[in-house]
Each structure stands twice: as structure tokens, then as C-alpha cells.
Amino acid sequence: MMRPRTVRVVPRDAPTHHEHRPKRRGLHLHFENFYHSWEREAVERSKSVEDVIGFLKKGSLLWKVKSLSKWYRRKYTLDFEHLKINYEPSHKPVCVERNTTLDISDIHDVRKGWKTDIFNRIASKVEKRIVKLPSSPPLVDERNCFSIIIGVRSRHAGGGINKSSLDLVAPDEHVCDMWVRGLQHLVAVVRSLEQEKNYDRWLKRQFQSADKDNNGVLDFDECVDLIKQLNIQLDKQTAKKLFQAADTDKRTKGDQPALDEREFVTFYHSLLKRPDLEAIFQRYSNGELLMTSEELADFLRGEQKMNVTSDFCREMIETYEPSESKLAGLLSHDGFQMFMSSKQVHIFNPEHSMVYQDMEQPMTHYFIASSHNTYLLGNQLTGMSSVEAYIIALQKGCRCVELDCWDGDDGEPVIYHGYTLTSKIRFCDVISDAIKPYAFQYSEYPLILSIENHCSVHQQARMAHHLKSILGDMLFVTPVDESLGKMPSPKHFHKKILLKAKKLPSDKEKQGLQALTQKVGAMMDGKKSPRPSTECDESCTVDESESDNSEPETGSAPEELTAKHDKKKKKKMIAPALSVLVNYIKAVHFHSFEQSQLAGKWWTMSSFGESKALGFVADHAAELVEYNKHQLSRIYPSGKRQDSSNLNPVPFWNTGCQIVALNYQTPGKPTSYNQGMFRRNGGCGYVLKPAMLRSVDRFDPTADPGDIQLEETETDTGPSPAESEPAVSPPPPEPRSVTCVRAAGTPSCGTPECSCSCLLTTLRPWARRSPSSLSWYLPLSRFRQTLKLRIISGAYIPKPAGSSLDDIIDPYVNVYVTGHPADENKLKTAVVKNNGFNPVWDELLTIPVRMPDFCLLDLVVRDHSTTGSNYILGHYCIHFDDLMPGYRYVPLEDMEGNSLSPASLFVHVEFSHQ
């Protein structure tokens, strides 16, 4: 490139109009040393813990623990320069690959004490040993133990993050504390840097993966392998020209030319050609090589519909421009390209990444992120139960977790899938190691513990003891205030844990508590207990008809065994100590919609199996919507799903079901839709239902949306026209208020009455009345929209798992539209051959959307194959209301919701009313 002439530095508050812009003949970028800038920033942010870092750099002898009998002594040392932990290898055969380093960026969490499944198993054995031999020395002190939770990302699409734990024992508590403090600090620093310098970090990883002998330079053969790894089909002659153009310092590796880190960046950018961005840049920079802050403002205001200031534009230039041109407030094409891959042009509405919805409505008015059999990491028959599974679900924003509780052999209740070969974990470990520390780490709104109670009265009392002693004030135990007339709001239960479980009738509960008090008093007086602690009389029983499940949830067990077990269980025994902890979410059996309407209590809820719930959706959708306006309902997968597959949550959301429980451990379309639904509203796990599912008006979500019917209530005024009269406008009396059906921030309908950017706020004279019924109808034109989605290009699309170095993908994009049945759709782009690095489609997809409030879009990138499956390479699911207009960056995720950064799509979004 030609060097530019000297550029005049313009003060921040000086105008930068076209006449003040210097002439621009070319641009020479002065790239930073990407390879080391990341580590230098980490060093700068760690000065406050220099003594701790110095201690870790010297190293410590620690014990690696795999079980109570398997301990391995290793020396662990911090390599602060490269942000890695090095340790001595084990004595394995030469043919076995040995990994002796751990990258800090792969550490997911650092926990002191016994906070993993391995340590919990050890703790259980230690406690049993103490009971048998109270005078024996302790096998291991919990204060000396800590665990490093590792989340190593697969290099291929769909690989997700494979989590494991490195469980370590230090020689004393001081050494343990130093490692925990130092690693927690470094993990936090690295995490913040990955968000700020994600692009730099990715470049570093590419360089490291290509530098096979770790000598800091790449020869031509290594660069060719890198090109293949980046999914680019490029002939060697062209690659050689690009390599030679980047080789300015003429370094060598042996006798071969080689590129250092700075030259590698230049080589990399010569591969990345974005004609789509070049065209946009040229259009808004008037064909110049540099763009002013005013021109950037014109682009953001006109094309992106963003209300930005000049100061904001200058700040963006300072942030993303890699050359010295930023000193003059000018943006190059490379800076523009980096800006267009940033969070500033994310397709997801940034206002919705925070809690923006009204959180003071009744809890029945919200969808609640929910997990089924949360304890399982695998299938329903032989899968492993784990405390870690609860932590993972809570970290994903789940607000309703399930605890399947059974009697343990040692008097302590356990959690597992009954009548199966799934492993068991202790109830107290789940409460202390997962629920208490993580309940409100990612969301401050209420957490529901869905208790499936199969325990004896004695062990139920142990459950109640653990809940109260471990959770303390976190557990909401205030009795129901029936005068409220409706469920309190999520805000009312701020940072509180609620139990969903069976409950004794109030009279039986009082009798049971009185009997328990008398029994404790008698024991304190030295008198014999009147009956064994495991016995239960009428004060501890509830009729089977009062159970919450309308079909057995243990359907994965053999049918004969389940049937035999159910026949015996005519009455359910409930410990009064546990019953008294249940208040606003009492589990009851569902009889009928009529009975619920007449006698249903708003603080009771019912659970429905998948098949029964689907029957309600098909035959009683409007009734189910009405039920869910006043009471909570929980939907769980069929017991036949032994592989932990998932039901489709969308039909149940359409009918207002709040708690649709999914197997979080199983990726697929259902969990993708769940991600799209609950990434909104700050990812807090609560999403306000569409107004039609909350309004006093009756709504049938399965009906043809030719018109949206709102049945008239007693509050309606005005005479009814005769059936023989033609359709007329309603009389002019006061219009009946209807809740807004569009979230704030969405495109306005342009109606003069609308003052809050919704499509409809009140029924006005333009509404029409049916001559054959007492119903109001809203013309569908007030709701319909057309989404024009242009799939322009992609970048850094990963290969599928198992691909060889020579395999180059053929990507295409599917757009799945789901929500109201009338909006179900699937669209597809053409296939781009042999290019996953920067494929270009530039295809316009026109998507009519009749019911935007119910609509989810899943953008899925696949690899076209003529012989096998078209593997999913990445996806991104988003709710219609969260879409931002203009040119937008779509970050791709794997099917588990983990980022595949910097893999992305580049699209253009436009709305229009039908």
C-alpha cells in the first residue's frame, strides 16, 4: 500500500466535516503485536496480587485426587507470561499423548473445599469413617482442598465445552488459599479480556495452532496447513504470493522463509476479503479510503436506525481503528470491518440484554426457564447424576430445577431417577454445593425447587432440616396471603427460593407439627417415644388424588414395576416439617378445567406429562390459556424419552404454560428455542408472556389468525346489533382498554393513538364487530409484519467434528421460523462451495409473520453433503422482538449455547407492515 500524507490531528470537540478531512491516498496499518498484547494487559491488571502471582510462579507440590484410593503427587507451576499452568507429567507409555499444560482461558471455575462429585464421594466415606472410628486421624482436611473446573472447547462445530474437574489437595490451608485466590483472579482477568479482545485472542490461538514446533514463527508449509484449517480452498501459487508479500523482515526457520507474529497478522488480513463490507464502506465514505466520524454517524442513523451522537462515533473510531488514523478521528476499512463484527452491531437488541420488562406482574404471567431431571448428565436409565448438572443449569439461567428425592442407605436422602441405574448424589450436597452458591449468581429472580418426593417421613424431615439450615433466609417460608387474590410477582420474591411440592392440608399440618413437638419434648424429658420415628398416622398423609402428576413421571422405569408400585401407594406420607415449607407453589392433582375455574386456588399448580398436555393443546387450547392466566402449570417430557430427548416447548408456550421443563443436557431444536426465548430480558429466566395470554379476553392460539378474537366480557358497553344487521363500527362510547401486544422498542405501527411504540393499545372505532356473536375482532393487519432478512455472508465457520485437515466445508443457511402455527416456516440459501472462511450468499429471504409476539427465528449454518448428514456448524436463535434493523452481526453458537466466536453471519434486517 502507498503511505498516506501527514494527517492533521483534530481535537475531540472539533468538527470533522468533509471540508476538514485530509486527502487520503492510501493506508499503511501499524498493527500491534497481537501475540503478546493480550498477556501484557493481563500482567497490568494483576499488580494488586503480585505476591500471590509470585508464589504460584515458584510452584507447589499438590496431590491430584481421582478417588479416595487414587492420589498422584505433582508439582504445579504458573507460567504467567503465557497464562498457563504447567505440571509434571505422569509416567505413561511413550505412545500415550501427555498434556502437561492447562490454559487459564480453559478454566471455568475455581472452588475451595469439597464442591465436586469426586470430593463429595470422598466426603461421604470420610464421614462414615468418623462415625465408625471417631478417634482416628482425618484422612483429608476439607480446608486444604480445591477444584479447578475445566471447560475445554472442541475445535470443531458441535463439539461444545467438555467440562471436567481437576481435584487437588494442598499441604496446608495457606497454600490452598494462595492457589484459589490467584487462579480466581486470573480467570476473572482472562474472562474480561476475552470479551474485550476476543478477536486478538482468536488470532493468537490460530498462530499457536499453526506453530507446531513452538518457535514463534511460521514457515510456508505451516501457513498452508493454516489455510486449510481456516476452511479456505486456495492454490499454492496464490498462497505463495500472499506469504511473500507479508514476509517483510525476511526471517528464516532453518533455511526456509518464515513469518513472525506481526507478519502473520498481515498475511491473515490478506486472506480475509469482505466485498460486502467494502461496498458499504465505499458508499458511506463517498469512495474515499477513510471515513469521518460524521459519515459513520450518517451510516448508523440512516441504515442502522441508531440514535447516536458524534462523541459516540469518535469513541468507536478510537476503539476499533488499528492505525494512527484514529488520532485524526478517521476510520479505515480495516477498522470499519472490526466495528461491524462487534457488539455495537449485534443482531440482538442491546436493551434486551438487561432486564427491561415489567417484573411486578403475577408470576403466572411469565414464562420460566425450567429443567427436567436436572441432576442427570446423560440418559434417563444409566446416566450419571451430578451436582455439576445443577450448577450448569443455573449458569444457563434456569429458574426451576428438579430434585427427585429418595431414601438413602445411610439415613440421608439421595437424588436419582428412581427404579433405574442412574447414579445417586446426596440431597444435602446439591443444596449446599449448587443451590446455595449459584441460585442467584446469574439471576436475582426467584428460584423454584421442584421436589419429587419419594422419601419416608423420617428422611423428608432430614430434607427439611437441610433446606432450613443450609439456605436460611434464602428460603421463602411465609405462609400464603390469600387476600392477595393472585400470585405475587417475581420482584416480590427477589432472591428467594420457593418449594414446589405436595403439601398437607392445613389442619393435618398443624396436627403433625403438634405431634412432633410433643415427641421432641418427651424425648428431652427422657421418656420413651410413643411410636417409631418412621411411622406415620393420618396427620402425615395426603390422599393420592392430591398428588400433582396427572401421569407417572417415572415412565422410564419398567412398566410392570411402576404399575405394581403405584397400586401399593394409596396414600402419600408427608412430613409436617417439609410440608410447612411449601407455600405459594403447592402441587395438586388436576381434575378438569371446569373444576379449576370454580374451585382452583391461585397458589396451587399441576404438572402435566407431554402426551396429556399435547391433548390439551389440540382440544382445549383456549381453556388451557385461561387456566394459565391464574395458576402455574408445569409440562415435562414423556417417560418414553429414555435417551433424554426433548419435547417441543413452543406449543406449550403458545398456550401460556409457564414451566416447560427440558433436559438441558441434550442439545437440539427444543433447547435452541429455549435459548432464543430466555436470552431476552437480561437472561434472568423470566420472560413476560404476550399480552393476549395475559388479557382478560379469551384467546385461542390454535385458531386461524385471519382475525384475532377477543370475546366480550361483562365490562363491555353498548347495545348489541341485531344478527341481521351488516357489520358496523362499534358505538362511540369509551373504548375498552387492551394491554399492549408489542414490547417497548419494537417498530411502531404509526397509529396516532399509540404512545408506546406498540401495534395496538386500545380498541378504537376502526375495530369491527361480528353480526353473529358478541365478540370483538381485531383486523390482522394491525399485527402482521414482513421480515426481509438478507443473508449476506459468513466468517470463520468451523468444520464439523471428525473432519480432516484437507476437508473444506460447503456451507448454507437454514432459517427456521416457529411460534404460532400459521407462522411455521423453513427457508434455505444456496450452497457456497469450498469456503467456510468467508462465504458469500447475498440472498434475500422474505418472511411473513402474522403473530410476531410468538415468533422465534433459528439461523442454522450447515455443511452440505452429497453422501451423508448435513452437519450443523453453528446456529443462533432469536425472538422476533429482539431483532435489530440494518446491517447486523450474528454470533454463532454450538447447539449447547456455547459461543463459537469469532464464527458469525452478516445479515441485513428490514421490517414492513403487511
N, C-alpha and C positions, 0 to 999 in steps of 0.2 A: 504494500500500500504506500501511497505517497504521504509524506509528512505534512500536517496542516501548518498554515502560517500561525504566528504567535496569536494567542487568543486573549482578549482583554478580560480580566476578572471583573464581574459585575457584582456589586453588593447585593445582599439578600433582599433588601427592600427596594432595590432599583427596578424600574420597569424593564421587561425583556421583550419588547415588541419587535416586529420583523426588522424595523429600520436599525435597531441596535444590535442585531445579530451579526457576528463577524462572518466574513466569507469562508466557505468551507469547501476545501478541495479534496480532502481525504482524511483518513483517521488511522492513527497508529496506536493500538491499545497497549498500555503498560500494565500487564496482568501482575497481580500479586503472586507470590509463591503459594499456590493453593495447598501444596502438600504440607507445609509447616504452619501456616497462619492459624489453622484450627487449633493445633496444640498450643501455640503461643497464647492464644486467647484463654485457653483452659488454665495455663500457668498463671496468667494475670488474675484470674478470678479465684485462685486458690491461695492467695497470700495470707488470708486470715487463718488458715490451718497449716501453715508451713511446718510447724513442729510435728504435726500428725503425718504429713506427707513425707517428711524426712524419716520418721520412724518406719513407715511402710516401705520406703526405698531400701532400707537396710535389710528388710526381710524378717520373717518369723517362722519358727518350726511349729506347724499346726498338724492336727490329726484330721484326716479326711474320713468321715464315717459313712458307711453304707448300711450297717446294721449293728446290733449290739455286739456281735462277734467279729465284725469286719472293720478294722481300723487301719489306716495307712498313714504313716508319718511322711510329710513332705515339707519342703521349705518354699514358702510363698513370698514373692518379692514384687513390689510395684515398679514397673517401668514407666515413670512419669512422663518421659519425653514422648513416648508413643501411646500413652494412656492404655497400658496393658498390664495384666498380672501374669508373671512368669512363675512356673513351679517346676520342680524336678520331676522327670518322667518316671513312670513305674517300670519295672523290669519285665517288659513284654517282649515276645519274639520280634525279630527284625522285620518280619513280614507284616506285622500289625502296625498300622499308622498310629503315631502317638502325637496328640495335640498337647503342647506344653504351655500354651498361652491362652489367656482369656481377655478378650477386648472389653474395655469398660462399657462401650456402647451396646454390648450384648447383655449387660446386667440389667435385669428388670426391676429387682428389688433387693434390699439387704435387711435381714431381720435378726434381731438378737433374741436368744432363748430358743425354746422348743416350739417352733412355729411352722414346721413342715411335717408331712406324713411320716418321714423316716424318724425324726425326733419324737413325734407323738407315739410311735410304736415303741421306741426306746423308753419314753417316759412311763408308758403303761407297765412295762416289765420292771422298771426301777421301782415303781410304787408297789407292785406285788412283792418284790424282794424286801422292801422296807417293812411290809406287813408281816412277812414270814420271819425275817431276821432284823428286828429293829435296831440291834446294836452293831450291825455290820457297817463298814465304811461305805460311803456313797460311791457308786460306780462312775458317775459323771455329775458334775455340778452344772445346772442349767445356766448359771451366770457366766460360765466360760464358753458357752455355745453360741454360734451364729450361723446363718444360712445365706448363701448367695443364690438368688433366683435368676436363672439364666434363660433368656429368650432369644435363641439363635434363629435368625431368619433364613429360610431357604433361599437359595439363589434363583430358584425358578418360580414361575407363577403357580399359584395354588398351593405352594408349599407351606405358607403360613409361618407362624412362630412356634418352634418346638420348645416348650418350657421344661426345665428340669431344675433340680436343686443341688448345689454343692454344699454339703453339710459339714461344718468344721468345728473342732474343739481346740481352744487356745489353752496354753499352760496356766493362765490365770485370768482374772477378770479385767485387769488393766490392758493386757494385750488384746483381749476380745473387744474392749471398748474402743481402742485405738483403730482397729480394723473396721469396726462398724461405723464409727464416726467418719473416718477418712473415705471409705467407699461410698457411704451415703452422700457425702459432699460431692465426690467426683461424678457419681451417677446423676445428681441434680444438675451439675455444671454441663456435663455432656448432653443431657436431655435438652437443656435450654439452648445450647449451641447447635444441636441438630435441628431445632426449629428455626433458629436464626440463619444458620449457614448450611442448610440442608444440601444445597447444590454443591457447595465446596466439599462437603463430606462425601457425597456420592462420587465426585471426581477423584477424591483420594482413594476410595475403595476400588475404582476402576484401575487406577495406576498400580495399586498394590496387587490386584489380582493378575495383572499382566506382567508385573516384575517378578518372575518366577524365582530368580536367584537372589532377590532382595539386595541388589547392589545400587539401587537408586536411579537407574537409567533403563531405557527400553531400546532394544535393537529392532531392526525391521521385522524379523520373524515374530517377535513378541507383539509388535503393533498389528501385524496381520491377524494373529490369533485374537487380539482385542477387537478388531473389526468384526470378526465372525461372532464373537461373544455379544457384541452390540447389535446383532441381527441386521448386519449390512452386507449386501452382496456387492463386492467391489473388485474389479480386476486388479491384478498385481501391478500392472503398469501405472494405473491411476493412483493406486496406493503409494507407489514409489515416488511419484511426483509430489504428492502431499507430504510425504515423510521428508524428502529432501528440502522442500520449502520451509518446513518447520525447523530443520536442523541448522540453526544459525551459529551455535557455539562450536560446532564440529567436534563434539565429544566422541569418544570411542568406547566400545565394550569389547575387549580383546582387540581384534583387528577390524571390527565392524562398527560403522557409524551408529550412534545412539542418541536418544533424546532424554534430557533431564525433565524435571517436573514442569518447569516453565514452558519448555518447548512442547511438552506433551499437551498442555492446555491449548496451545496454538494449533497443534495437529488435530486435537479433538474438535475445536471450533470449525476447522476446515471441512470436517465431515458433516457437521450439522448445518444443513441449508434449510431455511424456512421461508420458501417463497410466499407462503400465505401471510406471514408477518411482515415480510419485506414490502408487499403490496400495500398493507395498511399503513406502514411507516411512511412510505413514499407519498401516499395520498394526504396524510395529515402534516407531513413536513414540507409539503409543496415541492417535492422532488429533491430536497436538499439532503446532505449527508448527516446533518444534526438537527434535532428537534428542540425547539424552545419550550419553556415551561407553559407559555400561553397556548402553544399548539397542542401540548399534552392535555391542557385543560379543555381545549376545544374537543379533543377526542373523547375524553372522559365524560364531559357533559352531554355532547351530542350523541355519541354512539353507545356509551355505557349507561347513560341516564343517571349519572352520579353527580350529586351536588357537591362539588369540590371547590376549594379556594386555591389561589395562586401559591400560598405558602405550602399547602399540601403537595402541589405539583413539584415545587422546588425540593421539598423533603424527599419525594420519591426519586428524583434525579440524583440527589446526594446518596441515597441508599442503594440504588441499583446500577448506576453508571460506573463501569470499571475503569474508565480512563480519566485523565486530568480535565476533560471537558466539563466534568461536573462542577469545577471551580467557577466556570462561567455560566452555570445553570443550563447546560446543554446536554441532550440525551442522544447517544449514538444508537445505531441499530442493535448492537450487542446489549446495551443497557435496556433498550425497549423490549428485547426478547426476554431478558431476565425478569423485567417487570411483568410481562404478560404470562409468566409462569409462576407468579407469586400469589399470595393470599389476597392481594388487593383486587385481583380479577377472578377470584374463586366463583364458581357457579352457585355456591350456596350463599344465601343471604347472610351477611355477617351479623346483622341484628338478631338473627335467629340462633346464632351460636351462643347467645346468652338467654337467660330466662326472660321471655318477652310477653308471655301470655298471662292472663289473669289467673292467679293461683289461689283466689279466695272463693271459688265456686265449690259446690259439694263434690266430694271425691268421686261420686258416681258419674260426674260429668267429664271424667278424664280417662284416656287410655293409659294403662300402667304396664311398663315393661316387666315381663314375668318369665320365670324359668320353670321348667318341669324337671322333676328328679334332679335337682341342681347338683347333688353330690356326685353324680356319675361323670366320668371322663370318657366312657365308651358306651357299649351297648347295654340293653336292659337285662340281659341274662348273665353275662360273665364279666361285665365291665368293672373297672376299678372305681371304688368310691374314694373321694379325696377332699380334704379341707381346701386344697388349692382350687378345686372346681367352684367353690363358693366365692373365693377371692376373685377369680376370673370373671364370674358373672357380675359381681358388684362393681368391678372395674369397668365393665361394659355398660354400666348404668341401670342394671336390673334393680327393680324395686319390690319384687315379690319372689322370694326364694322358697323352695320346698324342703321340708325336713321329714323324711319317712322314718319314724321312730319305733324301735322295737326293744324288747328286753335284752340286756346284755348279760353275759355269763357271770360277771363279777359284781352284779348289782348296779352297774352303770348303764343307762340306756345307750343304744347304738343307733346309727343311721345306715341303712342299706335298703336295697329293693327286696322286700320280703319274698320268701319261697324261691329265691334264685341263688346263683353262685356269685353274685357281686360281693366284693369285699366290704368289710364293716369299718366304720370310723366312730369314735365316741362323740356323743351329743355335746358334752362339755367342751371338747376340743373345737368343734365347729363354732360354738358360741364365743369362746374366748379368743381363738386364733383368727377367725374370719369375720364373724358378725360384729363384734365389739370394735375392732380396729378399723374395719373397712366400711361399716354401714353408711357413714356419711362423709367418706373421703372424696367421693365423686359426685354426690348429690346430697343436698340438705333436706330433701323432702322425705316423707315417711317411708320406712321400710316395713314390708309385711312379711312375717314369718308364717308360711302356710304349713301348719302342723298336721301330718297324717299320723294319728295317734294309735299305735297298736300295742302299747305298753300296759303292763299291770299297774294297778293303783300305786303300789309302792314305788315303782320306777317313774311313774308320772310325777310323784311327789319330788323325786330327785330332779326331774326336768324343771319343775317349778323352782326348786332351790337354785339350780344353776342359772336360770333366767334372771331371777331376782338378785342373786349375789354377784353375778358377773356383769350384767347390763346395768343394774342400779337404776338411776334416774332416766336412762335412755329408754326404758320400757314404760309405755303409757298404760297405766293401770287404773285411771279414773273411771268410775262406773259411767254407763251411758246416761246422758241427759236427754230423756225422752221428749222434753219440752221443745227441743230444737226443731223437731219435725223433719229433719233431713240430715244427711251425713255432713259432718264438718268438712272444712276444706283442707287441702294439703298444707297450706300455710298454718292452719290451726295445729296440725301435728308436726310442726317444724322440728326436725332432728329427733323424732320419736319413732320407736319400734312398736308395731301393732301385731298382736297374735290373731291369726285366723285359725280357729279350731272349734271343735264341738264344746258345748257348754251345758252345765247342769241348769235346770230351772232354778229360779232364784230361791224358792223355798227349800229345795233339796240342797242347794249350795250352802245355805245358812245352816241346815241341819248337819251337813257333813263337816263344816268348819267348827261347829259347836262340839261335835263328837270328837274331832281331832284335838280340840283344846282340852276337853275332859281327859282324853287318853294321855296327852303330854303331862297334864297335872298329876294324874295318877302315877305315872312313871317317876316323876320328880319326887313324889311322896313315898316312893319305894314300894308301891302296890303293884300287883300283877296286872298286866294289860288285860282288859276284858275279852279281847279276841286277837288272833294273829294279825299282824300288820298287813298281810296280803289279802285278808278277807274284805268283802265289800257287801254292804246291805243296800236297801232301797235308796238311801241317801246319796249313794255314789253311782247310781245307774241312770241311764237315759235310754228311752226306747230306741230300737234300731231305726224306726221311722224318722227319728230326729237326726240321723246322720246326714252328712252333706252330699254324699255322692249318689247320683242317680244311676250309676253303673259302676262296677268294681274297677278301681284303678290298678289293681294288681293283675291285670289281664295277661301279663307276660308269664305268669305262673301257669303250671298245668291246670287245665280247666276242671278236672275231677277234684284236684286238691283244693282249688279255690272254692268250688261249689260245696265240698264237704265242710270246709272251714266256715263258710257263710251260714250253712244250716245250723251249726252249733251256736253261732253268735246271735242270740235273740236280743240280748241287752248289752249295751256298751257301758263299761265301768269307767268313770271319770273321777280323778282325784279332785276334791274340792280346792286344794291348793293351786292346781293348774287351772281349773275352771274359773276361779276368781280373777285370773289374769286376762281372760278373754272378755272384751267389751264391745267395741264398735264393729267387729267383723266376726259375728257368731255364725258358724257353719250350720246350716239346716238342710233338711231334705226338701226338694222341690216337688210340689204336688201338681199344680196347674197354674196357668196364668190367671184364671179367674180367682182362684184361692189367694194368690199373691196380691191381686188387686184389692180384694176385700179385706184380707187379714194379714198381709205381709208387713213385716216390720223393716223399716229402712236400715236398721243396724244388723240385719241378717243377710246372709248371702248363700248361694248354692253353686255347686260345681257340676259341670256337665261334661260327659265324655264326648269325644269327637263325633261319633255317629248320631247320638241323640241331638247334639247341638246342630248338626247339619240338617236334621229333620225339622228342627225349629226354624232354621233359616229358610228352608224350602216351603214350609206350610204355615208358619206363624211369624213371619219376619216382623210385621208391624207390631204384634203383641210383644215380641222379644225386645224391640226398640223401646216400647213403653215400660216394660219391666226394668230395663237397664237405666232408665231415667231416675229411678228411685232406689234401686238395690244393685249391689255389686254382683257380678257373675264371673265365674272362672271356667275357662274351657281348657281341657287337657287332651293330649294325643291319645289315640286308641291304644289299648293294651296289645294289639296285634303288631304294633310298630316295635318289634323286638330289636331292630337294628338302630333304634334311637332316631329314626327319620321323623320328619315334622309334618304337621298339618299346615294347610294354607291359612294364615291368620286373617286375610283380607275379608272373606265373607262374614267373619265374626266381628271385625271392626265396623263393617258396614251396618251391622245391626246393633252397634253400641256396646258390645261386650268389652268390659274394661280389662279383664285379666286373661289374656290369651297366652297360655304357658307353652313355651317352646324348649326343645332340647338345645341349649346353647352350644353344646359340644359338637353339633352336627351341622356343617355348613351346607348351604343350598339356597334355593329361591326363598323359602319361608324366612330364613334368618336374614337374607338380603333385604326383604321387605321390612323386617323388624328394624334393621339398621336405618333404612330410609325413614321410617316412621319416627324413631326415637332419637335420631341425631338432632332433630329440631328442638326448640325450646330449651336450648343450652345443654341438651343431652341429660336432663335431670331425671328422665324416666317417667315423667308425667306430661301428656300431651292433651290439650283441651279438645274434646270431640267437636265435630262440625255442629253448627247451630241447629240444624234440622234434627240431630239426635238428642238435643237438649231442650228444644222448644216444647211448649205445652201442646202444640199442634201435632196431630197424628201423622206419621210418615212411614211409608213402605219403601225400603231401599231396594226391593227386588222388582218393583213395578217399572214399566217403561217410562223413562223420564221425558216423554213428549210434553207433559206438563208436570210440575211439582205440586202435589195436592196437600193442602193444609186444611184438615177438617175443622169446621167451625165449632167453637166452644160456647159455653153459656154466656161468656162476656161479650159475644158478638152483638152488635146493634143493627137496627134497620130491618124493615119488612122483607120477607122472602118473596121473590117474584113468582108468579104462577108458572106452573110447569109448561103451559102452552106458550108463554112469552119467549121471545127470542133472547139470546144472550145480551145483557145490557151492562153498562158500567154500574158499579155499586153506588149507593146514595152518598151524598157528600158528608154525612156525619164524621166525627173524629175517626181517623184511621186507626186500626188495631196494630199495636207495635209488634214487630217480629225481630228477634235477635239477629245481629249481623251474621251473615253467612260467609263473610270473607275476612281473613285475618288482616290486621293492620299491615301496611306496607305493600300489599298486592295492588296490581293495576286497578285504577278507578274505572267505574262504569260510565262516568260522565253524567250521571243523573243529578239534576240540581238539588234534589233532596238529600243526596249523600254527602255527609260531612265527615266521614271517617274512612274514606277510600275503600268502601265495600261495594258489592254489587247491588245490595238491597238493604234498606233499613226499615222501611215501613210499607204496608200495603196502601198504595195510592190509587187514585181513580183509574189509572191505566190497567189495574188488575181487572179481571173479568170474572163473572160468576156463572157457574153451570146452571142451566134451567132445570136439570133433572135431579139436583141434590142441593143440600145446604152446605156446600163446600166452596172454599176459595181456591182459586188456581193462580199460580204464578207462571207467566209465559216463560218457556225455557230459554228464550233469547236473552233473558236477564242473567242467565248463568253460563251459557255456552261460551267457550273460548276456543280459538285455534292456536295451537303452538306450532310455530315454524322453527324447527330445530335443524340447523345446518351442521352436519358432522364434517369438519374441515380437515383435521389432521390428527396424528398421534405422535408421541415421543417416548423413546426408551421402553417400548413394550417388551416385557420379559418373555423368555422362552418357556414352554411347558416343562414340567418335571420330566427328567429322563432324556432330554434332548442331548444330542452330541454337539460338539463344537462346530461341525460343518452344517448342522441343521439351521436353516433360515426360515422364519415363520411367514405365513401368508395371512395377515390379519384382516378381519372385517368386524363390523359393529352391529350388534343386535340392540334394538331399543324395545323393551317390554313395557307396556302400559297396563296398569292394573288399578283397580278401585271399583267403581260402580260397574256392574255387568255390561252396561251399554258402552263403556269406555275401554273394555278389554281389547288389546291390540298388540301386534308384533310387527316391527319394521326392521329392515336389513339394508346395509350398504353393500356395495360391490367389494370384491376381494382385491387387496393390493398384494402383488406377488413379491416375495423375497425381500421384504423390508419391514422390520419391526422397530427400526431406529427412528425413522421419521416418515411413516406412511402418510400419504395424502389421499383423501377420499373426495372431499368437497361436494357432498351430496346434501340436498335439501329434503328433509322429511317433514311432511305436513300432517299434524296430529290433531284431529278434532277432539275436544274434551267437553263432555256435556256436564259433568259433575266435578269441577276442579277440587272441591274440598275433600273428595275421597280419593284423589288421583295420586299414584306413585309411578315414577319412571325409573327403570333399571337399565343403565347403559352398560352393555356387556361386550367386551372385546374377546373374540375367539380366533383360533388358528384354523384356517380351512384345511381339511384333509380329504383326499380322494379315497383313502383306504381305511381310515379309522374314525374315531370320535373327533369332533371339532372342539378341542380343549378350550376351556375358559382361561384366558390370560390375565384378566383383571376386570373389575366392574365398579360401578358407582351408582347407588340407589338414592333417589332424592324425591321428596314430596313436591307436588306442583307448586304449592305456595312458597316454597323455599328457593325457586329458580330466580336468578338474576338475569336481566336483559343485556343484550350486547354480546361482544366477544368474550368468551369465558373459558377459564382453565378448569378442567375436570380431573382431579387427582384420582388415580386408580387404586383400588384396594383388592386384596385377595378375598376369597369367599368367607373368611372368618372376620372380615372387617379390619384387618391389619393393613397399614399403608404399604404400597409398592413404590413409594417415592424413589426417583422422580418420574415414574411412569405416569402418563397423563394423556388426555384427549384435549383438543382445542375445538370449540364449537361456537356457534352464534345462535342466540336465543331471541325470538321475537314473539310477542303476543298480539292477538287481534280478537275482537269480539265477533261472534258469528251473527 
